[in-house]
Amino acid sequence: MKKPYEVPPTAGLPLRWRDFLPASGKPSLEEGLAAFLGLPAVQVECSGTASLVLALEVLKRRSRRRKVILPAYTCPLVPLAVAHAGLETALCDLGPNRFDFDLDSLSALCDSQTLCVIPTHLAGSVADLAPVLEIARRAGAFIIEDAAQALGAAWNGAPVGTFGDIGFYSLACGKGLTLYEGGVLIARDPEMREALRRESEARVSFQWGMELKRSAELLGYRLFYHPAALRWSYGARLRHWLDRNDPVRAVGDDLGPGIPIHRVGRWRKRIGAAALERLPEAIRGNVERGRRRARMLGKIPGLHLLDDRPGRSGAWPFLMIWFDSAEASARALSRLWRTGLGVSRLFIHPLTGYSYLKGKVPAVSAPNAEAFAARALTVSNSPWLTDGDFESILAVLEESARSERPSIARKDRAASG
């Protein structure tokens, strides 16, 4: 099944050479994103993580509270941002077979010491926001929507990220629209928007070294983000660390404590503004392809996936699936991870599983998050993944799920006996 090309694990938006050319009279990146999101204004920062740090700094000026509630399965950069802002992370377990908060646990955690709750729109899917908003409001806590992976997703026709007090998106490599690294910070309330703008003006400076580095990386993205080159620019590193039994480094979960915070230059913004014109069409393609392939995945017994529920429309950067057991997931991944077909894992561990987060996240029990992390994997929704390759993936997934069912039946018989 090994291919002479590499499919990326997510449906990133490729750049074109004309994106790099001067363009007069066109909207700026901020103007284009504001129109895309239906907001009066947005704020572009150097990353989604930097955007979250600024949001937390603004909120902590408004309250003496210091507790920030996160799902126990999310990007490790989120608790690093909380620590960077000098705040305390509290972890809430997921619901069974869900990526959303366990609502009973969230209700118990959310109290008079809670500054904010950060629900995550994981894998471009729409989180169950209504009860989270109610629980947070009841406790007098703010809501920051982590829509890093969900630019283009919507709930009841409105963009995710716009329902809480603050929202943010990532413009990192592979997240759809990209500046190689970038972030978007939003708020509906004009006063909150102004506070975020002032915080950025006071704390964020232009750094030539970082901007030159990111500009070179963005140029590299244009050169190497296609199936022939991704075998070397992405796949070689992946397989290098898998061969050394280091999945954390293989997926890029090996994060340092520092969070770069600097201003984004005009050249990168101009490139992003040019590419933004193609984003709505790309998302429509992702949605059509993702839903069609989700229907095929949904026919496999013992396999589950994040799908659009009524009133919700995901961005579908990839398909998030999980098996009934960790063993079935491991079997599928052992056959697919090195093939170049874009099958991978999102985060290797729940937040409690990373050694570099010790002291930054509490050592609490989160059994549902642990089970989800062990059983989940991702399937690319890139247009470069052909239907034939997807059928090859389906065959492995079905075989892995089917081989688990006899062992489950034996366990059930033993338990009943």
C-alpha positions, 0 to 999 in steps of 0.5 A: 500500500506504500505510495510514491507520494504523500497525502497530508493529514489535513486538508490545508489550502495550497498557495499559488504563486500569484498569491505572492504578487502585489495586489492593489485595491483588494481587501486586507486580510483583516477586512476579508476575514471580518467579511467571511465571519460576518463581524465588524473587525478581527485581529490577526496575531502570530498564532492561535496560541498567542491569540489565546494568551492575549485573550486570557490577559484581557480577561484576568484584568476583569476578574480576580478569578484564576481558574481556567477549565479545559477539556482533558483531551485538547492541544497541549498548547492550550494549557501552555498558554494558560500557564504563560498567562499566570493562570491555573488549569483545571481539567474536565473529562470528556463525555463517554465516546465524545469530544465534548465536556462531560456536563456533570463534571463541568457543572461541578468544576465551574464555580466562583473561582472560574475565570473562563471555560474553553470549549474546543471545536475539535477536528473542525466539528462543532462542540455542544455549546448550548449547555456549556454556555449555560453552565459558565454563565450560571457561575459568572465565568467567561467563555473562550471558544477554541476554534483553532481547527474550525475556521469555516464551521457554523452552528445554526448558520453563524460561525463557531467562535462567535458565541462566547465572549472571545473566540480564536482560530489558527492559521497554522500550516495544515489548518486550511488558510495559512500564514504558515503560523498565524491566528485570528482573535475575535469578539462580538462585543465592541468593548471586548474587541477594543480591549483585545486590540489595546492588549495587542498594541501594548504587548506585541512588537514586530520582530524582524528575525521571527518574521523573516523565519516565518516568511521563509517557512511560508515560501517553503509551504508553497514549494513543498505542500503537494503530494510529491514533495510532502513525502520528504517535507512531512513523511520522512520526519513522521517515519523517522520518529515512528521508527524510533518509537516516539509517536509524540515527536512523530505528530509534533506534540513535542512542544517547548515552554516558550510561546512566540508573540510577535506582530505579523508582517504585511507581506504574509498578510497580503499572501493570506488575503489573496488565498482567502478568496479561495477558502469558501470554495475549498471548504465547500469541497471539504464538506461535500467530500467529508460527509460522503466519506463519513457515510462510508465510514459509518457503515463499519460496525465498531467504528465511530466518527465525528459527524455533523449533527442537526444545526451544525456544519463542520469545516471537515479538515480531516475525519476523526474516528475511533474504535471500540477498543485501543487494540483495534485502533493500534492494529489499524494504525500499525498498517496505515501510519507509514503508508503516506495515505494521511492516516495519523493521530491528532494528539497522542495523549490526554493532557495528563499524559505529557511529561512537559505539562507536569506542574502545568496541569493537575494530575487528575483522573480523566478516564473518558479522555484517556480512552478517547486518546487511545482509540482515536485516529484521523483520516485525511480529507485532502482532495489529494486522497483519491477514492481508490486510496480511501477505499484501501483505508476503509478495507484496513479499518473494517478488518481491524474493527471486525477482528476485535469483535470476536474477542469482545464476544469472548469477554462477554461470554466469560463475564456472563459465565 
